[in-house]
């Protein structure tokens, strides 16, 4: 399913307040503007990146929201967020309800939390599908909407990798210069672990440990995921480029290796992905 090009937002109407979880609003923003809320939002607030990259600030933290990541904020949490790329697209969901706090606590979501997930996880398109269902039924804030929101939270608790403790936050801060460098050098096929470690002035063993603790996979695996993400952007935005050309632009010497890696991470071939989007 392709991402929506236009802005979509749905606000709650009267009714359904007795349900365990009730939606306040949800939407898709293809050009996320800067938002500052010194008093926070009055309900629970989820925001995730659909495309591009932004930063969010809360509790004296500054976190990068790239594709495959999002933040859940508790009611009245002061925060602000803004784009750091030309096209930061976001999905968001705000919700409350008579049992929302108890449900979140049961799922282990007791505090403001930053989540990441693999590209294969269903989280990336769940809110898009919820918006589609609203368009089809014109009944978003009924029992079906409450069920959808509950299903989303269950899926987040299952697939989302919680990155919330102090050690991981410190790791992310340490890695930011390298992550930005990787984002500008992904097209160079000669970069190896030594080059990555040199950028931070640490040993390869320490860098490997830092990435495993922070992201759950090695620096090189992270770099490969970055290259695949960049290839997806090119497949969609540059329809005249061949798959071979794109594979070279994102740092693969061999197109067959690129196609095999793309299929393993995305579940489709590059050509299939291009047709879908």
Helices and strands as residue ranges (DSSP letters): E 8-11, E 22-29, E 35-37, E 44-51, E 54-58, E 61-65, E 69-73, E 79-83, E 89-96, H 100-106, E 113-116, H 123-137, H 143-159, E 161-162, H 166-185, H 193-200, H 204-215, H 219-237, H 243-249, H 255-266, H 270-276
